């Protein structure tokens, strides 16, 4: 084989390795999207380890280690905190992303 063919094969192998590495690092694990009814059922079944509530968006982790995300309906659900407490789930408020809105309210 001549030197040009060897260099081409070497560069193709390097490019394939780089593409593989970039694909592994560039695609973070997206949490599974649940509908709200399935989320409530998993809470009642004791499968939810912890949740973070940020407005209508609820993210969390199940006992099996999988992450999830759900959207709370725009209705008042007074029983949600009670269900989470009964299931011994860790509840936290997600840090708000809107710093300027929070800052303007403090005036």
C-alpha positions in Angstrom: 0.0 0.0 0.0 1.2 3.4 -0.7 1.6 6.2 1.9 -1.5 8.1 0.7 -3.8 5.1 1.2 -2.3 4.5 4.7 -2.9 8.1 5.6 -6.4 8.1 4.3 -7.3 4.9 6.3 -5.7 6.4 9.4 -7.7 9.6 9.1 -10.9 7.7 8.5 -10.4 5.7 11.7 -9.6 8.9 13.7 -12.8 10.5 12.3 -14.9 7.5 13.2 -13.6 7.5 16.7 -14.2 11.2 17.1 -17.8 10.9 15.8 -18.5 8.1 18.2 -17.1 10.0 21.2 -19.0 13.2 20.3 -22.3 11.2 19.9 -21.8 9.8 23.4 -21.1 13.1 25.0 -23.5 15.4 23.1 -26.7 13.6 23.7 -27.6 13.9 27.4 -30.1 11.5 28.8 -33.5 13.0 28.4 -35.9 12.2 31.2 -38.9 10.1 30.3 -42.0 12.2 29.7 -45.0 10.9 31.7 -48.6 12.0 31.5 -49.8 13.4 34.8 -52.1 10.4 35.5 -49.3 7.9 35.2 -47.2 10.1 37.5 -49.9 10.2 40.2 -50.2 6.4 39.9 -46.5 5.9 40.3 -46.5 8.1 43.4 -49.4 6.1 44.9 -47.5 2.9 44.1 -44.4 4.2 45.9 -42.2 4.2 42.8 -41.2 7.9 43.1 -38.1 8.7 45.1 -37.9 12.4 44.7 -39.5 15.3 42.8 -38.7 18.9 42.0 -41.6 21.3 41.2 -41.0 24.3 39.0 -44.4 25.9 38.3 -46.3 23.4 36.2 -43.2 21.3 35.4 -42.5 18.4 37.7 -39.2 16.5 37.3 -38.1 13.6 39.4 -36.4 10.3 39.9 -38.0 6.9 40.4 -36.8 4.3 42.8 -35.2 2.4 39.9 -33.0 5.4 39.1 -34.8 6.5 35.9 -35.6 10.2 35.5 -39.0 11.5 34.5 -40.8 14.8 33.6 -44.4 15.6 33.7 -46.6 18.7 33.3 -49.1 19.4 36.0 -52.5 20.4 34.7 -53.6 24.0 35.2 -55.9 23.0 38.0 -55.4 23.0 41.8 -54.2 19.6 43.0 -54.3 19.9 46.8 -53.7 16.2 47.2 -50.4 16.0 45.4 -48.2 17.0 48.3 -50.1 14.7 50.6 -49.7 11.8 48.2 -45.9 12.5 47.9 -45.6 12.7 51.6 -47.4 9.4 52.2 -45.1 7.8 49.6 -42.0 9.2 51.5 -40.9 11.0 48.4 -38.4 13.9 48.8 -40.0 17.1 47.6 -38.1 20.2 46.6 -38.8 23.4 44.6 -36.7 23.7 41.5 -34.7 26.8 41.3 -36.6 29.4 39.2 -35.0 30.2 35.9 -36.4 33.7 35.8 -34.0 35.7 38.0 -35.3 39.1 36.8 -38.9 38.3 37.7 -37.9 37.2 41.2 -35.6 40.3 41.6 -38.4 42.7 40.6 -40.8 41.1 43.1 -38.3 41.8 45.9 -38.6 45.5 45.5 
